[in-house]
């Protein structure tokens, strides 16, 4: 849930898969999760490494797909990533 400046994640104790929710949170705050979910506007990376960005000599660099997706253009997702636009 986004309240403007801060995001909140709420887990209900009645959830059927509470352990999966915690596994997701553990991943979300892991180095991989942070890299995959940081916004471009914060100078970070967003999306899966290899699809949206790659490490270059000077740090993360957007791929062609990442540039199109960031600019809101139609970007065809390659088959190995699930296909679609």
LINKAKA-V100851 format. One record per run of one state. SS is the DSSP state (helix for helix, strand for strand, loop for the rest). FROM is the first residue (numbers start at 1). TO is the last residue. If there is no record, write none. Layout:
SS&FROM&TO + SS&FROM&TO
This chain:
loop&1&1 + strand&2&2 + loop&3&6 + strand&7&7 + loop&8&17 + helix&18&28 + loop&29&30 + helix&31&37 + loop&38&39 + helix&40&42 + loop&43&48 + strand&49&49 + loop&50&52 + strand&53&56 + loop&57&58 + strand&59&62 + loop&63&63 + helix&64&70 + loop&71&78 + helix&79&81 + loop&82&85
